[in-house]
Structures are given as C-alpha cells and as structure tokens.
Amino acid sequence: MITGKNYIGNQLSANGSKTYRTFNPKLNIENDHTFFEASSEEIEKAVVLASQAFKIFKNTSRTKKEEFLNAIADEILALDDILIKTYISETGLPEGRAKGERGRTIGQLRAFANLVSEGSWVEATIDTADLDRTPIPKQDIRKMLVPLGPVVVFGASNFPLAYSTAGGDTAAAFAAGCPVIVKSHPMHAGTGELIASAIHKAAQKTGMPNGVFSNLNSAGIEVGVQLVKHPNIKAVGFTGSIRGGRALFDLASQRPEPIPVFAEMGSVNPVILLPEAIKNQGEVLAKTYAKSITLGTGQFCTNPGLIIGIKGAPLNDFINVLSNEIVKIEPSCMLHPNIIGNYERNKTTALQQHGLSVTAEYDQDVAVNYARQTVTAVEGKTFLENPTLHQEVFGPFSMVVQCENAEELETIISNLEGQLTGTILAEDKEVSKYSSIIEALQNRVGRIIFNGVPTGVEVCPAMLHGGPYPASTDSRFTAVGIHSIKRWVRPFSYQSWPNDLLPDELKNENPLDISRLVNGKQTNKSI
C-alpha cells in the first residue's frame, strides 16, 4: 500500500529525482520503502488544484463536510495493522502509543464533524436596519466567519498522526472549508502516505472536489519553502522547533501578501514548587515528576523542562528524590538519530554553562538511539544572568532552579520566554499568599496547571494549546480542540444585502437553525 509517491489531488505522482527512506530508530536501520520528493511542477499542480477546489469546497454544505470528516476517520481505522506497524517502524514508539495516538486522531476528526454539523461555529452576527434612526439611519449589517483558502500543514516529528497528515490542523482546516496540502514529515513518510490514502478514499467516497487534499514528500526544506512562498497559499500550520517555525513565519511575512503562520514551537513548561507543597508532598511530587520528565523519552512539547523552587531543606530533599528516582527508569528510544543527536548537543551546551551541576544522569549502557535522562540544578541568580539556560532541551532533561526567596522566583518567571504551560504545585492555602507569582506565571503561559503534570493535552473545547511567543506565533489561538478552527477563517460582513442573496447562516429565516447573535441577543429564532 505504500508507494513512495506524492498525492497530487486524486493522483499519485513521482516526477522528482530526489529520493530518501525513513529510519527505524529501534533497529537502527533504514526502512524498505523509497520516497520521491515532490518536484516544483508537482508542488505547483497541487496548489493550482487546491485553489480550484477552494471555489467549490468553501460552499460545501455542512452535511457533506461532516460526511467527509467522518469518512476520513473510518478509512484510517480501516488501515488497521499496517498503519500501526508502519508507525512503530518509523518512530521506535510502542504499539500502545501508536493506538492511543490513532484514537486521538479519530476523536479529533469526529469532533470537527460534530462541530460543522451543528453549525453555530461560524459566529453569525446580525444587526438589522433602522432606517428611521436619526441623525444617521442604521444599515443592515451581518457578519460570519469564512474560510481563508488553501492551507499548508507541516507534519510534526513527534506526533505522526495527531499533529500530522490528518491531525488537528488538517481536520480544523477541512471543517472550516479550506483545502489542505500536507508537507509530509520525512521521518514518517510511510505513515503519512497511508493516512493520505485514507483521506483520498474519503474524498472520493463523499464527492469532494479534486485538490481538496494533497500530500507532498520532502526530505529537506525546499518543498516547504516553495509552498509557503506561493501566492495562492493563504495560511500555514506548523508544529516543531523554534528555528523552523520562526523561519516559516519570517518567510510568510516577507511575501507581497503576507499570510498567517500558526506555529506551535518550543516550551520548557515551568513547574513552580511552593514551600508548603514541597514540605508536605515533596517525595510524592518528585516521584511523579521523574515519570513525567521521561514519559515518551521527553519528546512532548509539554515536557516539564524547568522546575523552580525556593532554597531550603525541602527543595534539597525534592532534588535528591527526583535524582534517585529518575535513574531507576529504563531509558527508551528517541524518534530518530537526528532527534537524539540534537538532544545530546543541546544537553552538552547546557552542561557547559557556568554554575550548572548534574544531579542525576543515567549511567548504564543504552542501546543506539536511546536517551540518557538527566536532571540538573542551578542557582536562581545564575539562571537569570544566562539566557542559554532558558532554552529547551528536547528530550528527557529537566533543570531545577534554586531561588533565594519568593521575590527572585517571581523575577525569574517574569523573565522567561512565552510557554505552552505553567504548573503550580501548592497547598490550597498557599495560593492567596503567592498570588503575584501565580499572576506572573499566567502572563507567560497559555495553560496553567494546579497540582498536576503538564504532559498530556486533553482534546476538548476548553483546552488552550498555545501561548506567548515563542510557544506559538499567536497566543490568541489554540492548536488543539474545536476552537482551533478559528485559525483558518476570517470575519466577513455583508451590508444591506437582499435576504435571498445572503448565505443561509445569515438569512432572516435561519434555515440552518443555528445559534446567532441578533441585535445583541443570542438566539436561534428567525427574524
């Protein structure tokens, strides 16, 4: 079922001369299939088809879009074992993780199917005319969200399903009415092609226009650059490194017509240990965080890479327990030799910084591509003075910052870059006492957690997966949950239009029976 070719609309194509293979990090060998990088001509054809498809797809009924999204989910499930085995061979991740991520992907698709079926997400807003108003008559004005156009989605290295070919970005864009071109991640091109085949089958079964979806292979950056620079592309979704996301953001900003890049990038996800919590629960918290730091070999964007507390015996005890517990955990395989290479380089850079000490590092022999988990410690003053220590080390690595007092702790939080998450570990009675610290953390993160771990992102409407730069390029939006659809739309107003020429969402009779804001009141009644 894996051909190594590109999906250009509803056709498989392999016109390019550059080829590559994926890699099995657990076996430390290349996988069998050869993939053809998309040529410039194939990229151009995919964009032209997407632009043509947009003219039809943007007006596709909510019922048909619901069918399409559910059909994608059904076709992914139909791939069954071949998908799971391919996923494992390209990531080194276990079967349970593969099936769990598949389940999340299916759940996201069905959630967006339900969203478009109900229809109120378009935020229809109507202010009816009052032509007798003085001194200036009031015109009839009606507003709703409309799709942007063709969207490019970059597959993520650490989530081959949930953040890649049919992941949250793609599902949200389809729900909005935007065709999608996926720039498949080279580390899991086989998984990507299998998912692309499922989307292709779903599109054909539900009568979607040719070009509503394309999947392009790429071993380097050239395909992505050409896509982002193309004038017919209207938005970009990206999950990955700060360097990669920022490069795409800059590229899109330099276009004659700049477009939005919704990039979810780096985060060290600070964890704040307040004194009473660490005094009363320090051992339990340390054991919990040893597991969180090493979960998935630390390859989550919400991995707790920074733990901050106030000096004293309880913090020392916490560091000791954390250090003892984390080396008891068996190391696991990272996604790719490049990923572990970056981990080792970034860890070495951190360890070379003045004042940073290693409190624990797994020192037994490990298999190739397996990462040694590491815990370090540093004084608050040293951390403040050295921005290098603030940077993410993607993998099973965490740093404990030891502050002199609450004032220094607050200063450190205020000087952090933007983060996806922040965690407060506290006794209930401590919250009011340290309110300024909690407020400082709130200003730097997109999601704040109380007495938990940041690893794990629930897919639900209330989830905010984003945050101030560089956690994301626009902290007003989430990359997870149904509200992520708002990245791929823009508000649009109609003034003084005849009722029969308006979209159904804005007509007086409300034929779709959706909830609308009419003259300041939320209602699904007709006008």
N, C-alpha and C positions, 0 to 999 in steps of 0.2 A: 504493500500500500504506500510505502514511501518511495518517491521517485527522484527526489533531489531537485525537482523543478519548482519554478515560481508559479503561483496562481495569479494570472493577469485577468481579472474578471473571472469569467467561467472557463478559461482556457489554461492548460498547463504549458509552460514555456521555458526553454533553456537555451537562449541565444548567446549568453555571455561566455567568455573564455576562462574566467577565473572560477576555480573550484576549491572546495575545502570539505573537511569532515568534522563531525562533532567528536567529543572525547569522553571516555568512561573514566572518571577520576578514581573510582574504587579499584578497577582492574589496571589502571594507568596505561590504557591503550586507546587508540583511535577506534571509533565505531565504524561499521562497514559502509554506510551509505555516503555517497559523494553528492555534494550540493553545489548548484550553479548560482553564482552571484548574479543578481539582476543587472542587465545591461542598461545603458542610458535610454535605448529605444524602448525597452520593456518598462522602465520607470515612466517614461513619457506616455506610453499607451495606458498604463494603469491609471495615471492621473486624468487623462482625457476621458477614459471610461467612467471614472468616479464623478467627474464634472457633469457628464451626460446623465449619469444615474441620479445625481442630486436633483435634477429638474423633476424627476418622477418620484423619487423616494421622499422628498420633503413634503409631498402631498399625499403620501400613502396613508390610508386610514389607520386609526389606532388598532382596529381589529386585525388588520394584516400585519402590522408591526408586532403585535402580541403573538401572532402565529409564528412569525419569523423567529423571534427570540426563543420561544418555547421549542421550536423545531431544532434550533442550534443545540439547546440543552439535550434534546432527545438523541440527536446524532452523535454528540460527544459520548453519551452513555453507551451508545451502540458500538463505539470503538472498543470498549471493554478492555481485555487483557493487553492488546497490542499497544494501547496508549500507556497503560501503567508500566509495562516492560520498557518501552522506549524512554519514558520519563526517568525511570530508575537508571537506565544505561547512560543517560546524558547528564545526570546530576549527582549520582552517588547517594542520593537520598533514599530512605527506606520505603517499602510498599505502603505502610500506614500513612506516611506523609503524602505520598502520591495520591492515594484515595481520598485523604482529607482535603487536599487542595482541589481535586476534581469536584468533590462535593460542594466546596465553597464556590467554585466557578459556576456550577449548575444553579446554585442558590441565587447568585447574583443575576444570572440571566433571567430566571423566573421572577425575581423581584422587579426587574425592569419591565418584564412583560405585564405584570400586575399594575405597575405604575402607568404605563401607556394605556392599558385597558380602562382604568378609572378616569384618566384624562385631565384631572384638575391641576396637574403639574405645570401646565402652560401659564398659570397665574393670570387668567383672563381678568381684566380690569376695565370697567365701563363707567364712564361719566357721561350721562345723557345731556342733551342740549337743553338750554333755557334761553331761547331767543328773545324773551321779554325782559331778560335781566338788564338792568341799567347800572352804569352808563354804557357798558360793553356787553353785547349779547354773548352767551356762553355756547360754544360749539360742541357738537357730539364728538367725543374722543374715546377711542377704545384701544387697549394695549394687550399684547400677549407675547410670550416667548416664541421665537422662531429659530430654526437650525442655522448654524453658521455656514456649512458647506463641507466639502471633503476634509477629513481629519486623518492625520498620520499618527499612528500609535507605535511607539518603540517597545519591543518586548523586553521584560526585565530579566536579569540573570538569575535572581534568587527565587522567583516565582514563575516557573514555566507555564502555569495555567492561569492562576488567579489574577496576575498582572500582565499577561502577555496576549497571545493571539485572540482569545475570546474572553479576556479578563474584564475587569471593571471599566477600563477606559473604552474598550470596544463596545461592550454592552450598553453603556451610557450613551455613546455616540449614536449607535443604531436606534436606541429609544428616542433620541432627540430628532432623528430624521437625517443624520449625516452619514454618507458613505465613509468607509474606513479602508485605509491602506496600512497594513501592518509591516513594519520593518522588523522582520523576524530576528530574534537574538541568535547569534552564531553558535552559542553554547548548547542550545536545544532546538536546532533547526528541524530535527525529525519530529519532535513533539509538536512544534509549530506547524509543520506541514499536515500532520494528522488532524489537528484542530481546524486548520484551514479547509481541509477536505470536508469536515463536518459542516462548517459554515457554508461552503459551496453547495453541498447537498440540500441544506435547509433553504438556501436562497432559491434554488431551482424548484423545490417542492412547493414553496409558498409564493412563487411568481414574482420574486424581487427582480428589479432591473439589473441587467448585466453591468458590472462595475461597482455594484454596491459594496463589494469587498474584493481586495487583492492582498496577496501575501508575498512579500519580496525577500529573498535571501540576501544576506550581506555578511561578509567576513570582516569588513572594516567599516570606515566611517563614510565612504564615498556615496553610497546609496542614500543614507540618511541626510547627508548634506544636500544632495540634488533634490530630494523630496521637500525639505524644509524651504529651500530657495524657490521652489516652483510657485508661480503666481496664482495657480488655481487651488493650492492648498490653503485652508483657512484657519487651521488650528493644529496644535501638536500636543500629544500626551507622552510623558516620559517618566520612568521610574529608574533611578540609578544613582550614579555618583554626582557630586557637586561639579566636578570638572566637566562631565558630559552634559549635564543639564544646563550649566551656565553657557557652554559653547553653543548649544541649540538656541537658548534664549537670546544670546547676542546675535546669532545668525538671523533669527526671525525678526529681531528689532531693526536690523540693517536693511531689510527688504524695502523696495519702494512703497509697498503697502505692508507695514508691519502686522504680524499676526500674534495671537497669544500662544505662549508655550506654558502648559500646565505641567511643571516638573516637580516631582517629589524626590528630594535629594538626601543629603546627609543629615545625621542626627545622632547625638551621644546620649540623649534621653536622660537628663539628670535626675537622680534619686536623692531626696533630701531626708536625712536621718535627724529627727528632732530628739532632744535629750531624754525625755521620759520614755519614749517608744524604744529607743535603743537600750535604755537601762532595764526595762521590763521584758522586752521581747528580742533582745539582741541576738541570741543564739538561733532562735527560730527564723528570724529575718535573714541572718547570714546563710543558713542552710537553704532557704528559699531562693536567695539571690545567686547562690552557687549554681543552682539548676537553671535559673533564668539566663544567666550570662552564657552558659554553654548550650542552651537549647538551640537545636538546628545548627550547631557549630558557630553560634553567634551571628548567623547570616540573616538576621532580621533587621529591618530598618528601625525597629523599636527596641533593639538590644540595649540593656542598661550599661552604657559605657562609662558612666560617671556617677560616683556616689559621694555625697558631700555631707559632712557632719562636723560637730564641734568637739574639739580635743577633750580627752579625758579617758579614764579607765574603761567606761562602757564602749567608746569607739575603738579603743585598742583591742578589747575583747572581741568586738564585732570583726575587726580585721583578721584577728587570729583564727576565729572560727571559719570565716569565709575562706581564708587561705588554706586551712586544713581540709575543708570540705570540697573545695573545687578540684583539688588534685586527686581526689578519690574517684572522680567521674572519668570514665573511659573516653578518650578523645574520639572524635568522629570525622568523617570525610568532608572536605570542603568541595565546592561545586566544580572546580576546575583548577588546573595548575596555575593559571593566571590569577585566580582569586586567592589562593594560598600564597602565591608569590607576592601579591600586593599586601596581604596580611603580614607577612614576615618583614617586608620592607617598612611598612608603616609602624609596626611594633618596634623595629630596630631604631627608627627615627625617634620614637617616643622615649625609648630606653636610654638613648644617648643624651637626653636633655638633663641639664644640671638639676640636682635635687630630687630626681625621681628614683624611687627604690622599688625593687621587685620583692613582693611579699610572698608570692607563690607562682610557680610555673611547673607544669607537668614535666617531669624529667626522665620518664621512661622512654624506651624505644617506641616509635609510632610508625605505622605504615606510610607509604608515599601518599601525599596529598591530605594527610591527617594533621589537624592543627593542635598545637600545644596551648592549652588555656593558660592565661596569665592574669595575675592581679598585681597592681602597683599602688604605691602610696606617695603623696606629695604634700608639702606644706601649703596652706592657703595662699600665703604671700608669694611663694614661688610660682604657683599656678596662675595667679593674677598677672604676674610680670611676663609670662611666657605664652603667647598665643598658640605656639605649636602644640602645647599640651591640651588645648581645647579641641583639637581636631579628632575626627572619628578614626578609630582603628577597626575596620570592618572585620569582625570575627570574634572569637571567644576571649575578649580582652576587656578589662574594666580598671578604672583608676579611682582610688579613694582620696578625696581631698580633705585634709585635716585643718579646720579653721580655728582661729584663736577664740572667736566669740561669734555671737549672732550677727553683729554688725558686719564682720568680714564675710560671713556666709551670705548675707544679703547682697553685699557688694559683688561677690563672685557671681551670683545668679544674675544680677543686673548687667554684668559684662559678658555673659555668654551670648553666642550667636543664637539665632532662632532654632527651635527644636520641635520635633513632632510631638513629644510627650514630656511631661514632668511628673514626678511621683513624690508625694508627701507621706512619709512613714511617721505617724504621730499617735499619741493618745488623744482621745476626743477633747479633753480639757486643754490641750496644748494649742489647738487651732487658733483660738482667740488671742493667746499670748504672743504667737508668732505670725500675726495677720499680715504684717508688712513683708515678711519673707514669702508667704503664700501669694500675695499680690505681685511681688517681683517675679515670681515664677510664672504666674499667669500671663505676664507681659511677654514672656519669651517662648511660650509653647502653644500648641494647638489643642492639646488634651491634657488634663491634669487628673492624676490617679491618687486615690486615698487608700493607703494600706493594702497595696497590691503590687503587681509587677506590670511593666509596660508591654512585655512581649505578649502578643495576641491582639488582634484587631477584629472586634466583633463587626460583622456586616449588618448594620441596621441604620434606620433613618437618623438616629441621634449621634452616630459616630462622626467625629471630625478627624480625618486623617490628612493633616496638612499642618501648616504653622508658619511663623515668620521666617523670612529668608535667613539661611539657605535651606531650611527644612522643606520649603516649597517656594515657587516663584510668585505665588499669590495666596496669601494667608486667608483670603475670603472664601476659598473653595476647599472642598474635600475631595480626595481621590477614592473614597470608599463610601458605599451607601447610595441610596437613590438620589440624594441631593447632588451627587457628582454630575448629574445630567446638566446642571446649570453652567458647566464649563463649555458646553458645546452649543449654546444658544445665545441669543441676544434679544433684548426687549425691542418691540416694534409697535408703533402706534398708527392707527387709522383715524383720520379726522374727516367727519361729515360724509362718510361713505354710505351709499344706499344699503339697506339691510340685506337685500338678496345677494349683494356682491361681497359681503363680508365672509370670512371663514366661519365655519359652523360654531367654533368656540366663542365667537363674539356676536352671533345673531341674537335678535331680541327673544326669539322663542326658545333659545338654549336647547337645540335638538340633541346635543350630546349629554344633557343632564349633568353637567359638571358644576362644581362649586366655583362661583365667580364673585369678585368684589364689585358690586353695583352701587354707585353713588355712596360709597363709603361703608356699605354693609355686605357682609359675606352671605351669599345665598345661592341656591341652585334653581330658584324660581325664574320663570320667564319675565320679560319686561312688558 
